[in-house]
């Protein structure tokens, strides 16, 4: 699943990206309930479930385009309801930086590098 290293030596990984308005950004640990009913997003969900271990990127859209930092989220639970779509709960577990968009249709996929939280050297002080 990891393709190549970026400039900092961290592994890159391909993920599916679900678009959100930037005002819907969540903090790590927060959850969001969604209903996916458009065919392209139900296909994205199937791809995430089958090939990406339930991990997706929350692509934050601003008036000038998608932000280069995405929120990494895991699917906590889901329920398919015939005629209504897929109801799911996602939880934000981290952040990543987009390097390259590798697919634009029917949904976005990109290679990303996880952005680990930096621990200061003087934490004990």
MDAnalysis code that builds the backbone (N, CA, C; Angstrom):
import MDAnalysis as mda
import numpy as np

u = mda.Universe.empty(375, n_residues=125, atom_resindex=np.repeat(np.arange(125), 3), trajectory=True)
u.add_TopologyAttr("name", ["N", "CA", "C"] * 125)
u.add_TopologyAttr("resid", np.arange(1, 126))
u.add_TopologyAttr("resname", ["UNK", "UNK", "UNK", "UNK", "UNK", "UNK", "UNK", "UNK", "UNK", "UNK", "UNK", "UNK", "UNK", "UNK", "UNK", "UNK", "UNK", "UNK", "UNK", "UNK", "UNK", "UNK", "UNK", "UNK", "UNK", "UNK", "UNK", "UNK", "UNK", "UNK", "UNK", "UNK", "UNK", "UNK", "UNK", "UNK", "UNK", "UNK", "UNK", "UNK", "UNK", "UNK", "UNK", "UNK", "UNK", "UNK", "UNK", "UNK", "UNK", "UNK", "UNK", "UNK", "UNK", "UNK", "UNK", "UNK", "UNK", "UNK", "UNK", "UNK", "UNK", "UNK", "UNK", "UNK", "UNK", "UNK", "UNK", "UNK", "UNK", "UNK", "UNK", "UNK", "UNK", "UNK", "UNK", "UNK", "UNK", "UNK", "UNK", "UNK", "UNK", "UNK", "UNK", "UNK", "UNK", "UNK", "UNK", "UNK", "UNK", "UNK", "UNK", "UNK", "UNK", "UNK", "UNK", "UNK", "UNK", "UNK", "UNK", "UNK", "UNK", "UNK", "UNK", "UNK", "UNK", "UNK", "UNK", "UNK", "UNK", "UNK", "UNK", "UNK", "UNK", "UNK", "UNK", "UNK", "UNK", "UNK", "UNK", "UNK", "UNK", "UNK", "UNK", "UNK", "UNK"])
u.atoms.positions = np.array([
    [0.820, -1.195, 0.000],
    [0.000, 0.000, 0.000],
    [0.865, 1.260, 0.000],
    [2.093, 1.184, 0.514],
    [2.981, 2.330, 0.494],
    [3.792, 2.288, -0.794],
    [3.813, 3.412, -1.517],
    [4.412, 3.430, -2.843],
    [5.846, 3.901, -2.854],
    [6.093, 5.080, -2.361],
    [7.423, 5.661, -2.430],
    [7.586, 6.643, -1.287],
    [8.789, 7.122, -1.111],
    [9.067, 8.059, -0.027],
    [9.023, 9.489, -0.542],
    [8.588, 10.399, 0.311],
    [8.629, 11.819, -0.047],
    [9.977, 12.387, 0.392],
    [10.118, 13.686, 0.353],
    [11.409, 14.323, 0.663],
    [11.858, 14.096, 2.104],
    [10.922, 13.921, 3.033],
    [11.292, 13.709, 4.432],
    [11.521, 12.236, 4.743],
    [11.415, 11.364, 3.746],
    [11.622, 9.945, 3.980],
    [10.407, 9.225, 4.520],
    [9.259, 9.885, 4.585],
    [8.039, 9.246, 5.063],
    [7.342, 8.556, 3.899],
    [6.723, 7.412, 4.141],
    [6.076, 6.683, 3.049],
    [4.830, 7.406, 2.518],
    [4.633, 7.325, 1.209],
    [3.430, 7.851, 0.571],
    [2.437, 6.711, 0.419],
    [1.177, 7.080, 0.426],
    [0.123, 6.087, 0.346],
    [-1.007, 6.660, -0.481],
    [-1.627, 5.831, -1.273],
    [-2.774, 6.258, -2.063],
    [-4.038, 6.126, -1.222],
    [-4.873, 7.169, -1.241],
    [-6.148, 7.114, -0.526],
    [-7.256, 7.721, -1.392],
    [-8.474, 7.333, -1.106],
    [-9.654, 7.926, -1.735],
    [-10.009, 9.179, -0.943],
    [-10.482, 10.208, -1.656],
    [-10.774, 11.477, -0.998],
    [-12.241, 11.837, -1.202],
    [-12.923, 12.044, -0.097],
    [-14.315, 12.471, -0.083],
    [-14.339, 13.974, 0.154],
    [-14.970, 14.760, -0.724],
    [-14.918, 16.221, -0.583],
    [-15.843, 16.756, 0.511],
    [-15.337, 17.773, 1.219],
    [-16.100, 18.473, 2.252],
    [-15.799, 19.960, 2.145],
    [-16.747, 20.786, 2.507],
    [-16.503, 22.217, 2.627],
    [-15.491, 22.420, 3.759],
    [-14.555, 23.340, 3.592],
    [-13.496, 23.541, 4.596],
    [-14.066, 23.910, 5.960],
    [-15.282, 24.450, 6.012],
    [-15.890, 24.803, 7.306],
    [-16.351, 23.568, 8.074],
    [-16.307, 22.395, 7.439],
    [-16.707, 21.147, 8.096],
    [-15.509, 20.378, 8.652],
    [-14.344, 21.020, 8.708],
    [-13.138, 20.364, 9.220],
    [-13.366, 19.907, 10.658],
    [-12.839, 18.736, 10.967],
    [-12.964, 18.156, 12.298],
    [-11.591, 18.063, 12.951],
    [-11.592, 17.973, 14.262],
    [-10.357, 17.737, 15.010],
    [-10.157, 16.238, 15.174],
    [-8.924, 15.847, 15.432],
    [-8.637, 14.436, 15.632],
    [-9.509, 13.883, 16.755],
    [-10.115, 12.737, 16.501],
    [-10.994, 12.094, 17.478],
    [-12.461, 12.404, 17.272],
    [-12.774, 13.486, 16.562],
    [-14.177, 13.829, 16.323],
    [-14.778, 12.906, 15.266],
    [-16.098, 12.745, 15.348],
    [-16.806, 11.892, 14.409],
    [-17.798, 12.709, 13.593],
    [-18.204, 12.133, 12.473],
    [-19.196, 12.764, 11.609],
    [-20.049, 11.657, 11.021],
    [-21.357, 11.891, 11.003],
    [-22.281, 10.952, 10.389],
    [-22.605, 11.442, 8.986],
    [-22.591, 10.511, 8.034],
    [-22.807, 10.842, 6.633],
    [-23.848, 9.918, 6.021],
    [-24.450, 10.406, 4.964],
    [-25.314, 9.575, 4.120],
    [-24.793, 9.693, 2.701],
    [-24.317, 8.589, 2.143],
    [-23.823, 8.568, 0.776],
    [-24.902, 7.963, -0.112],
    [-25.353, 8.727, -1.091],
    [-26.400, 8.231, -1.976],
    [-26.054, 8.406, -3.447],
    [-25.106, 9.304, -3.767],
    [-24.676, 9.443, -5.153],
    [-23.833, 8.231, -5.530],
    [-24.012, 7.746, -6.760],
    [-23.312, 6.548, -7.201],
    [-21.798, 6.671, -7.064],
    [-21.237, 7.840, -7.390],
    [-19.781, 7.993, -7.301],
    [-19.286, 7.857, -5.860],
    [-20.081, 8.300, -4.900],
    [-19.649, 8.200, -3.510],
    [-19.894, 6.810, -2.936],
    [-20.918, 6.099, -3.414],
    [-21.087, 4.709, -2.968],
    [-19.970, 3.843, -3.557],
    [-19.505, 4.164, -4.780],
    [-18.355, 3.459, -5.357],
    [-17.092, 3.766, -4.554],
    [-16.913, 5.021, -4.146],
    [-15.779, 5.399, -3.305],
    [-15.814, 4.587, -2.018],
    [-16.982, 4.491, -1.390],
    [-17.107, 3.740, -0.142],
    [-16.723, 2.278, -0.355],
    [-17.202, 1.667, -1.447],
    [-16.867, 0.272, -1.729],
    [-15.367, 0.103, -1.904],
    [-14.719, 1.038, -2.609],
    [-13.278, 0.995, -2.815],
    [-12.543, 1.123, -1.485],
    [-12.967, 2.066, -0.645],
    [-12.362, 2.271, 0.679],
    [-12.488, 1.007, 1.526],
    [-13.648, 0.384, 1.485],
    [-13.886, -0.824, 2.285],
    [-13.069, -2.010, 1.798],
    [-12.972, -2.171, 0.479],
    [-12.316, -3.346, -0.095],
    [-10.801, -3.210, -0.200],
    [-10.300, -1.986, -0.421],
    [-8.888, -1.827, -0.761],
    [-8.075, -0.926, 0.168],
    [-8.729, -0.196, 1.047],
    [-8.005, 0.791, 1.864],
    [-8.278, 0.644, 3.350],
    [-8.716, -0.544, 3.758],
    [-8.891, -0.862, 5.178],
    [-9.786, 0.131, 5.908],
    [-10.762, 0.706, 5.186],
    [-11.712, 1.618, 5.812],
    [-11.185, 3.007, 6.080],
    [-10.056, 3.372, 5.465],
    [-9.468, 4.701, 5.670],
    [-9.704, 5.558, 4.435],
    [-10.112, 6.803, 4.671],
    [-10.323, 7.744, 3.572],
    [-9.813, 9.114, 3.967],
    [-9.709, 9.984, 2.988],
    [-9.296, 11.355, 3.238],
    [-10.482, 12.286, 3.133],
    [-10.593, 13.193, 4.081],
    [-11.596, 14.258, 3.996],
    [-10.929, 15.415, 3.261],
    [-11.248, 15.576, 1.984],
    [-10.680, 16.648, 1.183],
    [-11.422, 17.943, 1.448],
    [-10.734, 18.924, 1.976],
    [-11.362, 20.191, 2.348],
    [-11.311, 21.160, 1.176],
    [-12.494, 21.550, 0.703],
    [-12.609, 22.442, -0.447],
    [-12.776, 23.876, 0.018],
    [-11.952, 24.751, -0.535],
    [-12.069, 26.182, -0.270],
    [-12.537, 26.844, -1.561],
    [-12.823, 28.146, -1.535],
    [-13.250, 28.824, -2.766],
    [-12.216, 28.752, -3.894],
    [-10.948, 28.494, -3.572],
    [-9.930, 28.447, -4.628],
    [-9.481, 27.026, -4.965],
    [-10.072, 26.016, -4.367],
    [-9.725, 24.633, -4.685],
    [-9.552, 23.789, -3.442],
    [-9.030, 22.570, -3.648],
    [-8.843, 21.647, -2.529],
    [-7.573, 22.016, -1.757],
    [-7.660, 21.943, -0.441],
    [-6.493, 22.231, 0.400],
    [-5.492, 21.087, 0.287],
    [-4.216, 21.386, 0.449],
    [-3.169, 20.377, 0.299],
    [-3.080, 19.442, 1.498],
    [-3.702, 19.814, 2.602],
    [-3.752, 18.944, 3.776],
    [-5.144, 18.341, 3.866],
    [-5.207, 17.007, 4.003],
    [-6.479, 16.310, 4.154],
    [-6.538, 15.711, 5.554],
    [-7.743, 15.508, 6.026],
    [-7.945, 14.818, 7.291],
    [-8.073, 13.330, 6.995],
    [-7.375, 12.503, 7.738],
    [-7.493, 11.060, 7.587],
    [-8.594, 10.570, 8.513],
    [-9.503, 9.794, 7.968],
    [-10.633, 9.308, 8.761],
    [-10.815, 7.812, 8.544],
    [-11.296, 7.148, 9.576],
    [-11.614, 5.725, 9.506],
    [-13.117, 5.553, 9.599],
    [-13.639, 4.608, 8.845],
    [-15.050, 4.277, 8.925],
    [-15.252, 3.478, 10.200],
    [-16.062, 4.027, 11.108],
    [-16.340, 3.334, 12.375],
    [-17.483, 2.348, 12.237],
    [-18.516, 2.766, 11.527],
    [-19.670, 1.901, 11.334],
    [-20.414, 2.348, 10.085],
    [-21.204, 1.430, 9.535],
    [-22.010, 1.780, 8.367],
    [-23.208, 0.854, 8.274],
    [-24.212, 1.310, 7.523],
    [-25.423, 0.539, 7.285],
    [-25.923, 0.885, 5.887],
    [-26.082, -0.130, 5.044],
    [-26.645, 0.075, 3.713],
    [-28.153, -0.100, 3.806],
    [-28.871, 0.861, 3.245],
    [-30.331, 0.776, 3.222],
    [-30.794, 0.920, 1.777],
    [-31.329, -0.148, 1.240],
    [-31.780, -0.170, -0.152],
    [-32.688, 1.017, -0.437],
    [-32.356, 1.767, -1.470],
    [-33.147, 2.924, -1.863],
    [-32.783, 4.214, -1.139],
    [-31.965, 4.123, -0.067],
    [-31.588, 5.311, 0.698],
    [-30.087, 5.591, 0.678],
    [-29.278, 4.579, 0.362],
    [-27.842, 4.772, 0.316],
    [-27.129, 4.119, 1.478],
    [-25.985, 4.675, 1.808],
    [-25.137, 4.142, 2.873],
    [-25.038, 5.192, 3.974],
    [-25.406, 4.808, 5.177],
    [-25.262, 5.670, 6.348],
    [-23.991, 5.224, 7.061],
    [-23.093, 6.170, 7.365],
    [-21.855, 5.787, 8.007],
    [-21.396, 6.834, 9.001],
    [-20.541, 6.382, 9.892],
    [-19.888, 7.256, 10.857],
    [-18.392, 7.139, 10.625],
    [-17.747, 8.306, 10.478],
    [-16.292, 8.328, 10.330],
    [-15.681, 9.048, 11.523],
    [-14.434, 8.683, 11.847],
    [-13.690, 9.330, 12.936],
    [-12.347, 9.788, 12.382],
    [-12.004, 11.039, 12.658],
    [-10.724, 11.588, 12.212],
    [-9.618, 11.018, 13.085],
    [-8.584, 10.487, 12.413],
    [-7.480, 9.852, 13.132],
    [-6.129, 10.504, 12.840],
    [-6.090, 11.465, 11.916],
    [-4.821, 12.112, 11.606],
    [-4.945, 13.084, 10.449],
    [-3.776, 13.501, 9.938],
    [-3.713, 14.433, 8.809],
    [-2.690, 13.920, 7.812],
    [-2.843, 14.361, 6.555],
    [-1.879, 13.982, 5.525],
    [-1.744, 15.123, 4.531],
    [-0.622, 15.108, 3.810],
    [-0.371, 16.108, 2.768],
    [-0.527, 15.432, 1.415],
    [-1.299, 16.051, 0.529],
    [-1.480, 15.533, -0.827],
    [-0.225, 15.816, -1.651],
    [0.243, 14.796, -2.358],
    [1.368, 14.962, -3.281],
    [0.880, 15.011, -4.722],
    [0.130, 14.005, -5.124],
    [-0.352, 13.924, -6.499],
    [-1.770, 13.386, -6.524],
    [-2.604, 13.981, -7.373],
    [-3.931, 13.426, -7.630],
    [-3.746, 12.373, -8.717],
    [-4.164, 11.133, -8.440],
    [-3.960, 10.045, -9.391],
    [-5.247, 9.629, -10.098],
    [-6.392, 10.097, -9.599],
    [-7.684, 9.802, -10.212],
    [-8.630, 10.946, -9.888],
    [-9.371, 11.409, -10.878],
    [-10.336, 12.493, -10.656],
    [-11.775, 12.058, -10.868],
    [-11.987, 10.972, -11.590],
    [-13.352, 10.553, -11.894],
    [-13.440, 9.036, -11.793],
    [-14.437, 8.481, -11.176],
    [-15.666, 9.121, -10.711],
    [-15.516, 9.815, -9.352],
    [-14.361, 9.607, -8.687],
    [-14.063, 10.278, -7.428],
    [-12.557, 10.482, -7.364],
    [-12.111, 11.237, -6.367],
    [-10.692, 11.562, -6.264],
    [-9.914, 10.499, -5.502],
    [-8.704, 10.244, -6.012],
    [-7.690, 9.472, -5.302],
    [-6.413, 10.271, -5.397],
    [-5.614, 10.212, -4.346],
    [-4.354, 10.949, -4.342],
    [-3.313, 10.176, -3.546],
    [-2.046, 10.448, -3.862],
    [-0.983, 9.923, -3.012],
    [-0.716, 10.973, -1.941],
    [-0.584, 10.501, -0.710],
    [-0.444, 11.390, 0.442],
    [0.619, 10.853, 1.388],
    [1.141, 11.742, 2.203],
    [2.051, 11.386, 3.287],
    [1.415, 11.829, 4.591],
    [1.346, 10.902, 5.540],
    [0.785, 11.244, 6.841],
    [1.654, 12.297, 7.515],
    [1.004, 13.239, 8.187],
    [1.706, 14.300, 8.909],
    [1.683, 13.954, 10.399],
    [2.770, 13.367, 10.897],
    [2.789, 13.020, 12.329],
    [2.890, 14.275, 13.182],
    [2.330, 14.192, 14.364],
    [2.461, 15.308, 15.304],
    [3.892, 15.343, 15.824],
    [4.458, 16.527, 15.810],
    [5.834, 16.689, 16.296],
    [5.832, 16.792, 17.814],
    [6.721, 16.052, 18.450],
    [6.883, 16.126, 19.902],
    [8.103, 16.981, 20.179],
    [7.933, 18.090, 20.904],
    [9.081, 18.963, 21.156],
    [10.155, 18.259, 21.984],
    [11.418, 18.591, 21.716],
    [12.534, 18.004, 22.459],
    [12.507, 18.345, 23.937],
    [11.958, 19.512, 24.277],
    [11.942, 19.953, 25.664],
    [10.605, 19.669, 26.349],
    [9.949, 18.606, 25.968],
    [8.629, 18.276, 26.519],
    [8.688, 18.075, 28.031],
    [9.730, 17.482, 28.547],
    [9.834, 17.217, 29.977],
    [10.034, 18.483, 30.794],
    [10.538, 19.539, 30.167],
    [10.757, 20.800, 30.890],
    [9.434, 21.470, 31.073],
])
